[in-house]
Amino acid sequence: MEVISAKISAIVHATEDVNRVLQALSRLFPDESLPSKAETRRFHGHYGNEIRMVDLSIRGAPARSFLEHLWESLPSVDRAVVIHSLNKHLDSSGGLHLRLDKEEVFRGVIRMKDQDSIKIHLSFRTRIKSNLEPSEEINQLLESLEINRGDSIKLSEMAG
């Protein structure tokens, strides 16, 4: 299984600084610098307040490096939860959706959280001759990243 792209997005509320959010997003990458120019869209909230959406897209080898760094940075309990509930994180095309705690990323800590989150969508290309479902291939990929960490937890037992 090959990681073909990663899309990272975050909402920037009127009370937040876009540059601070971009700096936080850079912490998600191996060299702590953004690999591509962020695209910013502007919206207006229910009460007329300005809301911006920051989007980053990466493809190919940088997307794989991003996934490896992200997985390595997550606490073991978050990694285990993703594996245990993998189907809840997958869309119909086999894309993996993760949400990170934006406030914690500001502090340099990468953790999962559903509210006020940084959204991540990873797309994969499955092996042509694979007999596995995309979810099984993604599970194997994540477990291989876990084994490469050296402090492997028994994720397959939790997923069982």
DSSP file (Angstrom, degrees, kcal/mol; ACC not computed):
  #  RESIDUE AA STRUCTURE BP1 BP2  ACC     N-H-->O    O-->H-N    N-H-->O    O-->H-N    TCO  KAPPA ALPHA  PHI   PSI    X-CA   Y-CA   Z-CA
    1    1 A M              0   0    0      0, 0.0     2,-0.4     0, 0.0   125,-0.2   0.000 360.0 360.0 360.0 137.1    0.0    0.0    0.0
    2    2 A E  E     -A  125   0A   0    123,-2.5   123,-2.7     0, 0.0     2,-0.6  -0.941 360.0-131.0-119.8 134.1    1.3    3.4   -1.0
    3    3 A V  E     +A  124   0A   0     -2,-0.4    61,-0.3   121,-0.2   121,-0.3  -0.732  29.1 174.6 -78.6 121.8    0.4    6.8    0.5
    4    4 A I  E     -     0   0A   0    119,-2.5    56,-2.0    -2,-0.6     2,-0.3   0.744  56.7  -2.3-103.8 -26.8   -0.4    9.0   -2.4
    5    5 A S  E     -AB 123  59A   0    118,-1.4   118,-2.5    54,-0.2     2,-0.4  -0.997  47.7-155.9-160.0 159.4   -1.6   12.2   -0.8
    6    6 A A  E     -AB 122  58A   0     52,-2.4    52,-2.4    -2,-0.3     2,-0.5  -0.997   8.2-165.0-137.0 133.9   -2.3   14.0    2.5
    7    7 A K  E     -AB 121  57A   0    114,-2.5   114,-2.5    -2,-0.4     2,-0.4  -0.986   7.5-171.5-119.8 127.4   -4.6   16.9    2.9
    8    8 A I  E     +AB 120  56A   0     48,-2.5    48,-2.7    -2,-0.5     2,-0.3  -0.967   9.0 173.6-120.2 130.3   -4.4   18.9    6.1
    9    9 A S  E     -AB 119  55A   0    110,-2.7   110,-2.9    -2,-0.4     2,-0.3  -0.988   8.9-179.8-140.1 150.0   -6.9   21.6    7.1
   10   10 A A  E     -AB 118  54A   0     44,-2.0    44,-2.9    -2,-0.3     2,-0.4  -0.996  26.2-125.6-146.7 141.8   -7.6   23.8   10.0
   11   11 A I  E     - B   0  53A   0    106,-0.6     2,-0.6    -2,-0.3    42,-0.2  -0.715  19.4-155.1 -84.3 136.4  -10.2   26.4   10.8
   12   12 A V  E     - B   0  52A   0     40,-3.8    40,-2.5    -2,-0.4     6,-0.1  -0.947  13.0-149.9-114.7 109.6   -8.8   29.8   11.9
   13   13 A H    >   -     0   0    0     -2,-0.6     3,-2.2    38,-0.2    38,-0.2  -0.281  30.3-102.3 -74.5 163.7  -11.3   31.7   14.1
   14   14 A A  T 3  S+     0   0    0     36,-0.4    -1,-0.1     1,-0.3    37,-0.1   0.782 123.0  54.9 -57.5 -28.4  -11.4   35.5   14.1
   15   15 A T  T 3  S+     0   0    0      2,-0.1     2,-0.3     0, 0.0    -1,-0.3   0.493  98.2  81.7 -84.4  -3.4   -9.6   35.4   17.5
   16   16 A E  S <  S-     0   0    0     -3,-2.2     2,-0.5     4,-0.0     3,-0.1  -0.733  78.4-123.1-106.8 153.5   -6.7   33.3   16.1
   17   17 A D     >  -     0   0    0     -2,-0.3     4,-2.0     1,-0.1     3,-0.3  -0.825  11.9-146.3 -94.3 123.9   -3.7   34.4   14.2
   18   18 A V  H  > S+     0   0    0     -2,-0.5     4,-2.6     1,-0.2     5,-0.2   0.893 100.3  53.9 -56.8 -42.4   -3.3   32.6   10.8
   19   19 A N  H  > S+     0   0    0      1,-0.2     4,-2.3     2,-0.2    -1,-0.2   0.866 106.7  51.8 -63.3 -35.5    0.5   32.7   11.1
   20   20 A R  H  > S+     0   0    0     -3,-0.3     4,-2.2     2,-0.2    -1,-0.2   0.896 110.1  48.9 -66.9 -39.2    0.3   31.0   14.5
   21   21 A V  H  X S+     0   0    0     -4,-2.0     4,-2.6     2,-0.2    -2,-0.2   0.917 111.2  49.7 -65.6 -42.7   -1.9   28.3   13.0
   22   22 A L  H  X S+     0   0    0     -4,-2.6     4,-1.9     2,-0.2    -2,-0.2   0.892 109.6  51.7 -62.5 -39.1    0.6   27.8   10.1
   23   23 A Q  H  X S+     0   0    0     -4,-2.3     4,-0.7     2,-0.2    -1,-0.2   0.909 110.4  48.7 -63.3 -41.3    3.4   27.5   12.6
   24   24 A A  H >< S+     0   0    0     -4,-2.2     3,-1.2     1,-0.2     4,-0.3   0.921 109.2  52.6 -63.7 -43.4    1.5   24.9   14.5
   25   25 A L  H >< S+     0   0    0     -4,-2.6     3,-1.9     1,-0.3    -1,-0.2   0.853  99.5  63.4 -61.1 -34.1    0.8   23.0   11.3
   26   26 A S  H >< S+     0   0    0     -4,-1.9     3,-1.5     1,-0.3    -1,-0.3   0.782  90.4  67.9 -62.4 -24.9    4.5   23.0   10.5
   27   27 A R  T << S+     0   0    0     -3,-1.2    -1,-0.3    -4,-0.7    -2,-0.2   0.656  88.6  66.5 -68.2 -14.3    5.1   20.9   13.7
   28   28 A L  T <  S+     0   0    0     -3,-1.9    -1,-0.3    -4,-0.3    -2,-0.2   0.558  90.0  79.9 -82.2  -7.6    3.2   18.0   11.9
   29   29 A F  S X  S-     0   0    0     -3,-1.5     3,-2.0    -4,-0.2    37,-0.1  -0.754  87.9-116.4-106.8 149.5    6.0   17.6    9.4
   30   30 A P  T 3  S+     0   0    0      0, 0.0    -1,-0.1     0, 0.0    -4,-0.0   0.837 116.2  33.3 -52.1 -41.4    9.4   15.9    9.8
   31   31 A D  T 3  S-     0   0    0      2,-0.3     3,-0.1    -5,-0.0    -4,-0.1   0.280 110.4-117.8-100.8  12.7   11.5   19.0    9.3
   32   32 A E  S <  S+     0   0    0     -3,-2.0     2,-0.4    -6,-0.2    -5,-0.1   0.809  80.0 108.8  55.3  35.5    9.0   21.3   11.0
   33   33 A S  S    S-     0   0    0     -7,-0.2    -2,-0.3    -8,-0.1    -1,-0.2  -0.995  78.1-104.2-135.6 146.5    8.5   23.3    7.8
   34   34 A L        -     0   0    0     -2,-0.4    -8,-0.1     1,-0.1     4,-0.0  -0.500  22.6-151.8 -70.4 128.8    5.5   23.4    5.5
   35   35 A P  S    S+     0   0    0      0, 0.0     2,-0.3     0, 0.0    -1,-0.1   0.637  76.3  21.1 -78.1 -13.3    6.2   21.4    2.3
   36   36 A S  S    S-     0   0    0     22,-0.0     2,-0.3     0, 0.0    22,-0.1  -0.955  94.1 -83.6-147.9 164.9    3.8   23.5    0.2
   37   37 A K        -     0   0    0     -2,-0.3    20,-0.3     1,-0.1     2,-0.2  -0.533  48.3-121.2 -72.9 134.1    2.1   26.9    0.3
   38   38 A A        -     0   0    0     -2,-0.3     2,-0.5    18,-0.1    18,-0.2  -0.515  16.7-139.9 -75.9 142.2   -1.1   26.9    2.3
   39   39 A E  E     -C   55   0A   0     16,-2.9    16,-2.9    -2,-0.2     2,-0.5  -0.888  17.6-159.2-100.2 132.4   -4.3   27.9    0.6
   40   40 A T  E     -C   54   0A   0     -2,-0.5     2,-0.4    14,-0.2    14,-0.2  -0.955   7.8-171.6-119.0 129.0   -6.6   30.1    2.7
   41   41 A R  E     -C   53   0A   0     12,-2.5    12,-2.6    -2,-0.5     2,-0.4  -0.900  14.3-140.3-114.6 147.1  -10.3   30.5    2.2
   42   42 A R  E     +C   52   0A   0     -2,-0.4     2,-0.3    10,-0.2    10,-0.2  -0.881  24.3 166.1-112.1 139.9  -12.5   33.1    4.0
   43   43 A F  E     -C   51   0A   0      8,-3.4     8,-2.7    -2,-0.4     2,-0.4  -0.857  30.4-122.8-136.2 171.3  -16.0   32.5    5.3
   44   44 A H  E     -C   50   0A   0     -2,-0.3     6,-0.2     6,-0.2     5,-0.1  -0.988  25.5-135.6-121.7 133.4  -18.4   34.4    7.6
   45   45 A G    >   -     0   0    0      4,-3.8     3,-2.0    -2,-0.4     6,-0.0  -0.068  38.4 -84.3 -75.2-179.6  -19.8   32.7   10.7
   46   46 A H  T 3  S+     0   0    0      1,-0.3    -1,-0.1     2,-0.1    -2,-0.0   0.817 131.2  43.7 -56.2 -36.2  -23.4   32.8   11.9
   47   47 A Y  T 3  S-     0   0    0      2,-0.1    -1,-0.3     3,-0.0     3,-0.1   0.170 125.5 -97.4 -98.9  17.1  -22.8   36.1   13.7
   48   48 A G  S <  S+     0   0    0     -3,-2.0    -2,-0.1     1,-0.3     2,-0.1   0.450  76.1 145.9  84.7   0.1  -20.8   37.7   10.8
   49   49 A N        -     0   0    0     -5,-0.1    -4,-3.8     1,-0.1     2,-0.3  -0.424  54.4-108.2 -71.3 145.9  -17.4   36.9   12.3
   50   50 A E  E     - C   0  44A   0     -6,-0.2     2,-0.4    -2,-0.1   -36,-0.4  -0.577  36.0-175.3 -77.9 133.8  -14.7   36.0    9.8
   51   51 A I  E     - C   0  43A   0     -8,-2.7    -8,-3.4    -2,-0.3     2,-0.4  -0.994   5.1-162.3-126.5 134.5  -13.6   32.4    9.7
   52   52 A R  E     -BC  12  42A   0    -40,-2.5   -40,-3.8    -2,-0.4     2,-0.5  -0.908   7.7-150.1-117.2 148.0  -10.7   31.2    7.6
   53   53 A M  E     -BC  11  41A   0    -12,-2.6   -12,-2.5    -2,-0.4     2,-0.5  -0.977   9.5-157.3-116.3 124.6   -9.9   27.7    6.5
   54   54 A V  E     -BC  10  40A   0    -44,-2.9   -44,-2.0    -2,-0.5     2,-0.4  -0.896  13.7-173.4-103.3 127.5   -6.2   26.8    5.9
   55   55 A D  E     -BC   9  39A   0    -16,-2.9   -16,-2.9    -2,-0.5     2,-0.4  -0.965   9.7-175.6-124.9 138.1   -5.5   23.9    3.6
   56   56 A L  E     -B    8   0A   0    -48,-2.7   -48,-2.5    -2,-0.4     2,-0.4  -0.987   5.2-168.5-127.0 140.7   -2.3   22.1    2.7
   57   57 A S  E     +B    7   0A   0     -2,-0.4     2,-0.3   -20,-0.3   -50,-0.2  -0.997   6.9 176.3-130.8 135.1   -1.9   19.3    0.2
   58   58 A I  E     -B    6   0A   0    -52,-2.4   -52,-2.4    -2,-0.4     2,-0.3  -0.970   7.7-164.0-134.6 152.4    1.1   17.1   -0.3
   59   59 A R  E     -B    5   0A   0     -2,-0.3     4,-0.3   -54,-0.2   -54,-0.2  -0.915  45.8  -3.5-133.8 158.0    1.6   14.1   -2.7
   60   60 A G  S >> S+     0   0    0    -56,-2.0     4,-1.6    -2,-0.3     3,-1.0  -0.286 120.1   0.1  70.0-142.4    4.0   11.2   -3.1
   61   61 A A  H 3> S+     0   0    0      1,-0.3     4,-2.6     2,-0.2    -1,-0.2   0.843 129.9  56.7 -56.5 -39.7    7.1   10.7   -0.9
   62   62 A P  H 3> S+     0   0    0      0, 0.0     4,-2.3     0, 0.0    -1,-0.3   0.858 105.5  53.0 -61.5 -31.7    6.4   13.8    1.3
   63   63 A A  H <> S+     0   0    0     -3,-1.0     4,-2.3    -4,-0.3    -2,-0.2   0.902 109.4  48.2 -67.8 -40.2    2.9   12.4    2.1
   64   64 A R  H  X S+     0   0    0     -4,-1.6     4,-2.5   -61,-0.3    -1,-0.2   0.929 112.4  48.4 -63.9 -45.3    4.5    9.1    3.2
   65   65 A S  H  X S+     0   0    0     -4,-2.6     4,-2.6     1,-0.2     5,-0.2   0.887 109.7  53.7 -61.5 -39.2    7.1   10.9    5.3
   66   66 A F  H  X S+     0   0    0     -4,-2.3     4,-2.9    -5,-0.2     5,-0.2   0.947 109.6  46.8 -59.8 -49.5    4.2   13.0    6.8
   67   67 A L  H  X S+     0   0    0     -4,-2.3     4,-3.0     1,-0.2     5,-0.3   0.924 112.6  49.8 -59.7 -45.5    2.3    9.8    7.8
   68   68 A E  H  X S+     0   0    0     -4,-2.5     4,-2.2     1,-0.2    -1,-0.2   0.924 114.3  44.4 -60.0 -45.2    5.4    8.3    9.3
   69   69 A H  H  X S+     0   0    0     -4,-2.6     4,-1.8     2,-0.2    -2,-0.2   0.919 114.5  49.0 -66.5 -43.7    6.2   11.4   11.3
   70   70 A L  H  X S+     0   0    0     -4,-2.9     4,-1.5    -5,-0.2    -2,-0.2   0.941 112.6  47.3 -60.4 -48.3    2.6   11.8   12.4
   71   71 A W  H  < S+     0   0    0     -4,-3.0     3,-0.2     1,-0.2    -1,-0.2   0.900 112.5  49.7 -61.8 -41.5    2.3    8.2   13.5
   72   72 A E  H  < S+     0   0    0     -4,-2.2    -1,-0.2    -5,-0.3    -2,-0.2   0.823 111.3  50.4 -65.1 -32.1    5.6    8.4   15.4
   73   73 A S  H  < S+     0   0    0     -4,-1.8    37,-0.4    -5,-0.1    -1,-0.2   0.715  90.0  94.0 -82.6 -22.5    4.5   11.6   17.1
   74   74 A L  S  < S-     0   0    0     -4,-1.5    37,-0.1    -3,-0.2     5,-0.0  -0.435  86.0-105.6 -71.3 143.5    1.1   10.3   18.3
   75   75 A P    >>  -     0   0    0      0, 0.0     4,-2.2     0, 0.0     3,-0.5  -0.343  31.7-112.5 -62.3 151.5    0.9    8.8   21.8
   76   76 A S  H 3> S+     0   0    0      1,-0.3     4,-2.5     2,-0.2     5,-0.2   0.840 116.8  57.3 -57.6 -34.9    0.6    5.1   21.9
   77   77 A V  H 3> S+     0   0    0      2,-0.2     4,-2.0     1,-0.2    -1,-0.3   0.897 107.6  47.3 -65.8 -38.5   -2.9    5.2   23.2
   78   78 A D  H <> S+     0   0    0     -3,-0.5     4,-2.2     2,-0.2    -2,-0.2   0.903 111.7  50.4 -67.9 -40.6   -4.0    7.4   20.3
   79   79 A R  H  X S+     0   0    0     -4,-2.2     4,-2.2     1,-0.2    -2,-0.2   0.921 111.0  49.4 -61.6 -42.8   -2.3    5.0   17.8
   80   80 A A  H  X S+     0   0    0     -4,-2.5     4,-2.9     1,-0.2    -1,-0.2   0.890 109.0  52.1 -64.5 -39.6   -4.1    2.0   19.5
   81   81 A V  H  X S+     0   0    0     -4,-2.0     4,-2.3     2,-0.2    -1,-0.2   0.909 108.4  51.2 -63.8 -41.7   -7.5    3.8   19.3
   82   82 A V  H  < S+     0   0    0     -4,-2.2     7,-0.2     2,-0.2    -2,-0.2   0.944 114.5  42.9 -60.6 -47.7   -7.0    4.4   15.5
   83   83 A I  H >< S+     0   0    0     -4,-2.2     3,-1.3     1,-0.2    -2,-0.2   0.927 114.1  51.0 -63.5 -44.8   -6.1    0.8   14.9
   84   84 A H  H 3< S+     0   0    0     -4,-2.9    -1,-0.2     1,-0.3    -2,-0.2   0.851 124.2  28.4 -63.4 -35.5   -8.9   -0.5   17.2
   85   85 A S  T >X S+     0   0    0     -4,-2.3     3,-1.4    -5,-0.2     4,-0.7  -0.155  79.1 139.3-117.4  38.3  -11.6    1.7   15.5
   86   86 A L  G X4  +     0   0    0     -3,-1.3     3,-1.6     1,-0.3     4,-0.5   0.855  66.5  59.0 -54.2 -42.7  -10.0    1.9   12.0
   87   87 A N  G >4 S+     0   0    0      1,-0.3     3,-0.7     2,-0.2    -1,-0.3   0.797 100.2  57.6 -61.5 -27.5  -13.3    1.5   10.1
   88   88 A K  G <4 S+     0   0    0     -3,-1.4    -1,-0.3     1,-0.2    -2,-0.2   0.706 107.4  49.0 -72.1 -19.3  -14.6    4.6   11.8
   89   89 A H  G << S+     0   0    0     -3,-1.6     8,-3.7    -4,-0.7     2,-0.4   0.423  98.6  85.3 -98.9  -1.0  -11.6    6.6   10.4
   90   90 A L  B <   -D   96   0A   0     -3,-0.7     6,-0.2    -4,-0.5     2,-0.2  -0.807  62.8-149.4-106.2 142.8  -12.0    5.3    6.8
   91   91 A D    >   -     0   0    0      4,-2.0     3,-2.0    -2,-0.4    -2,-0.1  -0.438  41.8 -88.7 -96.3-179.8  -14.2    6.7    4.1
   92   92 A S  T 3  S+     0   0    0      1,-0.3    -1,-0.0    -2,-0.2    -2,-0.0   0.719 127.0  52.6 -65.5 -20.9  -15.8    4.7    1.3
   93   93 A S  T 3  S-     0   0    0      2,-0.1    -1,-0.3    41,-0.0    -3,-0.0   0.334 123.2-101.0 -95.7   8.2  -12.8    5.1   -1.0
   94   94 A G  S <  S+     0   0    0     -3,-2.0     2,-0.2     1,-0.3    -2,-0.1   0.648  70.7 151.6  84.2  15.1  -10.4    3.8    1.7
   95   95 A G        -     0   0    0     28,-0.1    -4,-2.0     1,-0.0     2,-0.5  -0.587  42.2-130.7 -78.6 142.6   -9.1    7.3    2.7
   96   96 A L  E     -DE  90 122A   0     26,-2.5    26,-2.8    -2,-0.2     2,-0.5  -0.833  19.5-162.0 -98.5 126.0   -8.0    7.6    6.3
   97   97 A H  E     + E   0 121A   0     -8,-3.7     2,-0.3    -2,-0.5    24,-0.2  -0.929  13.1 172.6-111.8 126.8   -9.4   10.5    8.4
   98   98 A L  E     - E   0 120A   0     22,-2.4    22,-2.8    -2,-0.5     2,-0.4  -0.948  16.6-154.5-129.1 151.4   -7.7   11.7   11.5
   99   99 A R  E     - E   0 119A   0     -2,-0.3    14,-1.9    20,-0.2     2,-0.3  -0.996  10.5-160.7-129.1 130.7   -8.4   14.8   13.7
  100  100 A L  E     -FE 112 118A   0     18,-2.6    18,-2.3    -2,-0.4     2,-0.7  -0.813  30.7-103.3-111.2 150.4   -5.8   16.4   15.9
  101  101 A D  E  >  - E   0 117A   0     10,-2.5     4,-2.1    -2,-0.3    10,-0.3  -0.604  30.4-160.6 -71.2 108.9   -6.2   18.7   18.9
  102  102 A K  H  > S+     0   0    0     14,-1.3     4,-1.9    -2,-0.7    -1,-0.2   0.900  87.8  51.8 -63.0 -42.7   -5.4   22.1   17.5
  103  103 A E  H  > S+     0   0    0     13,-0.4     4,-1.0     1,-0.2    -1,-0.2   0.893 110.7  48.4 -62.7 -39.7   -4.7   23.7   20.9
  104  104 A E  H  4>S+     0   0    0      1,-0.2     5,-2.8     2,-0.2     3,-0.4   0.881 107.2  55.2 -68.2 -37.4   -2.3   20.9   21.8
  105  105 A V  H ><5S+     0   0    0     -4,-2.1     3,-1.5     1,-0.2    -1,-0.2   0.879 101.2  59.4 -63.0 -36.1   -0.5   21.2   18.5
  106  106 A F  H 3<5S+     0   0    0     -4,-1.9    -1,-0.2     1,-0.3    -2,-0.2   0.867 107.2  47.6 -54.8 -35.5    0.0   24.9   19.4
  107  107 A R  T 3<5S-     0   0    0     -4,-1.0    -1,-0.3    -3,-0.4    -2,-0.2   0.434 125.7-104.0 -87.0  -0.5    1.9   23.6   22.4
  108  108 A G  T < 5S+     0   0    0     -3,-1.5     2,-0.5    -4,-0.3    -3,-0.2   0.605  83.9 122.8  89.0  12.0    4.0   21.2   20.4
  109  109 A V      < -     0   0    0     -5,-2.8     2,-0.7    -6,-0.1    -1,-0.3  -0.931  50.7-150.2-111.3 126.8    2.0   18.1   21.5
  110  110 A I        +     0   0    0     -2,-0.5     2,-0.3   -37,-0.4    -8,-0.1  -0.865  33.7 148.1-101.7 116.0    0.3   15.9   18.8
  111  111 A R        -     0   0    0     -2,-0.7   -10,-2.5   -10,-0.3     2,-0.2  -0.957  46.2-104.6-142.4 156.9   -2.8   14.2   20.1
  112  112 A M  B     +F  100   0A   0     -2,-0.3   -12,-0.3   -12,-0.3     2,-0.3  -0.589  45.0 153.2 -82.2 145.1   -6.1   13.1   18.7
  113  113 A K        -     0   0    0    -14,-1.9     5,-0.2    -2,-0.2   -11,-0.1  -0.884  36.0-148.2-168.4 143.1   -9.3   15.1   19.4
  114  114 A D  S    S+     0   0    0     -2,-0.3     3,-0.5     3,-0.1     2,-0.2   0.841  76.3  71.3 -86.1 -34.8  -12.6   15.5   17.5
  115  115 A Q  S    S-     0   0    0      1,-0.2   -13,-0.3   -16,-0.1     3,-0.1  -0.583 110.9  -1.9 -90.1 149.0  -13.5   19.1   18.5
  116  116 A D  S    S+     0   0    0     -2,-0.2   -14,-1.3     1,-0.2   -13,-0.4   0.912 102.3 164.0  40.8  59.4  -11.7   22.3   17.2
  117  117 A S  E     - E   0 101A   0     -3,-0.5     2,-0.6   -16,-0.2  -106,-0.6  -0.552  52.5-118.2-110.0 164.7   -9.4   20.0   15.3
  118  118 A I  E     -AE  10 100A   0    -18,-2.3   -18,-2.6    -2,-0.2     2,-0.4  -0.912  40.7-141.8 -92.6 123.2   -6.8   19.9   12.6
  119  119 A K  E     -AE   9  99A   0   -110,-2.9  -110,-2.7    -2,-0.6     2,-0.4  -0.736  17.9-170.6 -96.3 137.2   -8.3   17.6   10.0
  120  120 A I  E     -AE   8  98A   0    -22,-2.8   -22,-2.4    -2,-0.4     2,-0.5  -0.989   6.3-173.1-127.7 132.3   -6.1   15.2    8.1
  121  121 A H  E     -AE   7  97A   0   -114,-2.5  -114,-2.5    -2,-0.4     2,-0.5  -0.983   6.4-168.0-126.2 120.4   -7.1   13.0    5.1
  122  122 A L  E     -AE   6  96A   0    -26,-2.8   -26,-2.5    -2,-0.5     2,-0.4  -0.913   4.8-157.7-109.2 131.5   -4.7   10.5    3.7
  123  123 A S  E     -A    5   0A   0   -118,-2.5  -119,-2.5    -2,-0.5  -118,-1.4  -0.849  10.8-164.3-108.8 146.5   -5.3    8.8    0.4
  124  124 A F  E     -A    3   0A   0     -2,-0.4     2,-0.5  -121,-0.3  -121,-0.2  -0.884  19.1-140.9-129.1 155.6   -3.7    5.4   -0.5
  125  125 A R  E     -A    2   0A   0   -123,-2.7  -123,-2.5    -2,-0.3     2,-0.1  -0.985  28.2-141.7-113.4 122.9   -3.1    3.3   -3.6
  126  126 A T        -     0   0    0     -2,-0.5     2,-0.2  -125,-0.2     7,-0.0  -0.437  28.0 -92.3 -81.9 158.4   -3.7   -0.3   -3.0
  127  127 A R    >   -     0   0    0      1,-0.1     3,-1.4    -2,-0.1    -1,-0.1  -0.484  32.4-130.7 -68.5 138.5   -1.5   -3.0   -4.5
  128  128 A I  T 3  S+     0   0    0      1,-0.3    -1,-0.1    -2,-0.2    -2,-0.1   0.896 104.3  38.6 -60.1 -43.6   -2.9   -4.3   -7.7
  129  129 A K  T 3  S+     0   0    0      2,-0.0    -1,-0.3    -3,-0.0     2,-0.2   0.166  86.6 130.0 -97.1  19.5   -2.7   -8.0   -6.9
  130  130 A S    <   -     0   0    0     -3,-1.4    -4,-0.0     1,-0.1     7,-0.0  -0.529  43.9-163.0 -76.9 138.1   -3.7   -7.6   -3.2
  131  131 A N        +     0   0    0     -2,-0.2     2,-0.2     2,-0.1    -1,-0.1   0.376  62.8 101.3 -93.7   1.8   -6.4   -9.9   -2.0
  132  132 A L  S    S-     0   0    0      1,-0.1    -2,-0.1     2,-0.0    -6,-0.0  -0.565  77.4-114.4 -90.9 150.1   -6.9   -7.7    1.1
  133  133 A E    >>  -     0   0    0     -2,-0.2     4,-2.1     1,-0.1     3,-0.5  -0.446  36.1-108.5 -68.8 153.4   -9.6   -5.1    1.7
  134  134 A P  H 3> S+     0   0    0      0, 0.0     4,-2.7     0, 0.0     5,-0.2   0.876 120.8  55.7 -53.2 -38.7   -8.3   -1.5    1.8
  135  135 A S  H 3> S+     0   0    0      1,-0.2     4,-2.2     2,-0.2     5,-0.1   0.883 107.5  48.7 -63.4 -36.6   -8.9   -1.4    5.6
  136  136 A E  H <> S+     0   0    0     -3,-0.5     4,-2.3     2,-0.2    -1,-0.2   0.888 111.7  49.1 -69.4 -38.3   -6.8   -4.5    6.0
  137  137 A E  H  X S+     0   0    0     -4,-2.1     4,-2.4     2,-0.2    -2,-0.2   0.911 112.2  47.7 -66.6 -41.5   -4.0   -3.0    3.9
  138  138 A I  H  X S+     0   0    0     -4,-2.7     4,-2.8     2,-0.2     5,-0.2   0.909 110.4  53.0 -65.0 -40.9   -4.1    0.3    5.9
  139  139 A N  H  X S+     0   0    0     -4,-2.2     4,-2.5    -5,-0.2    -2,-0.2   0.932 110.2  47.5 -57.7 -46.2   -4.1   -1.7    9.1
  140  140 A Q  H  X S+     0   0    0     -4,-2.3     4,-2.3     2,-0.2    -2,-0.2   0.901 111.4  51.3 -62.5 -41.0   -1.0   -3.6    7.9
  141  141 A L  H  X S+     0   0    0     -4,-2.4     4,-1.9     2,-0.2    -2,-0.2   0.941 112.1  45.4 -61.6 -47.9    0.7   -0.3    6.9
  142  142 A L  H  X S+     0   0    0     -4,-2.8     4,-2.0     1,-0.2    -2,-0.2   0.896 112.8  50.8 -64.7 -39.6    0.0    1.3   10.3
  143  143 A E  H  X S+     0   0    0     -4,-2.5     4,-2.5    -5,-0.2    -1,-0.2   0.869 107.6  53.4 -66.0 -34.8    1.2   -1.8   12.2
  144  144 A S  H  X S+     0   0    0     -4,-2.3     4,-2.0     2,-0.2    -1,-0.2   0.885 108.6  49.7 -66.9 -35.9    4.4   -1.8   10.1
  145  145 A L  H  X S+     0   0    0     -4,-1.9     4,-0.8     2,-0.2    -2,-0.2   0.875 110.2  51.8 -65.5 -36.3    5.0    1.8   11.2
  146  146 A E  H >X S+     0   0    0     -4,-2.0     3,-0.8     1,-0.2     4,-0.7   0.915 108.7  49.3 -65.7 -43.6    4.4    0.7   14.7
  147  147 A I  H >< S+     0   0    0     -4,-2.5     3,-1.0     1,-0.2     5,-0.3   0.887 106.3  57.0 -63.6 -38.9    6.9   -2.1   14.5
  148  148 A N  H 3< S+     0   0    0     -4,-2.0    -1,-0.2     1,-0.2    -2,-0.2   0.718  94.5  68.5 -65.5 -20.2    9.5    0.3   13.0
  149  149 A R  H << S-     0   0    0     -4,-0.8    -1,-0.2    -3,-0.8    -2,-0.2   0.837  97.2-138.2 -67.8 -32.3    9.1    2.4   16.1
  150  150 A G  S << S+     0   0    0     -3,-1.0    -3,-0.1    -4,-0.7    -1,-0.1   0.216  89.5  76.8  93.1 -16.6   10.8   -0.2   18.2
  151  151 A D  S    S+     0   0    0     -5,-0.4    -4,-0.1     2,-0.0    -3,-0.1  -0.227  73.2 179.4-116.7  42.7    8.3    0.1   21.2
  152  152 A S        -     0   0    0     -5,-0.3     2,-0.3    -6,-0.1    -5,-0.1  -0.070  16.3-155.2 -51.5 135.7    5.6   -1.8   19.4
  153  153 A I        -     0   0    0    -77,-0.1     2,-2.3     0, 0.0     3,-0.2  -0.786  36.3 -98.3-104.2 158.2    2.3   -2.3   21.2
  154  154 A K     >  +     0   0    0     -2,-0.3     4,-1.3     1,-0.2     3,-0.2  -0.477  56.7 160.0 -79.1  76.6    0.1   -5.3   20.3
  155  155 A L  H  >  +     0   0    0     -2,-2.3     4,-2.4     1,-0.2    -1,-0.2   0.875  68.1  58.2 -68.0 -38.2   -2.2   -3.3   18.0
  156  156 A S  H  > S+     0   0    0     -3,-0.2     4,-1.0     1,-0.2    -1,-0.2   0.850 104.6  52.2 -64.1 -32.3   -3.5   -6.4   16.1
  157  157 A E  H  4 S+     0   0    0      1,-0.2    -1,-0.2     2,-0.2    -2,-0.2   0.886 110.9  47.4 -68.3 -37.4   -4.7   -7.9   19.4
  158  158 A M  H  < S+     0   0    0     -4,-1.3    -2,-0.2     1,-0.2    -1,-0.2   0.865 111.8  50.3 -69.8 -35.3   -6.6   -4.7   20.2
  159  159 A A  H  <        0   0    0     -4,-2.4    -1,-0.2     1,-0.2    -2,-0.2   0.707 360.0 360.0 -74.4 -19.4   -8.1   -4.6   16.7
  160  160 A G     <        0   0    0     -4,-1.0    -1,-0.2    -5,-0.2    -2,-0.1   0.456 360.0 360.0 -63.8 360.0   -9.3   -8.1   16.9
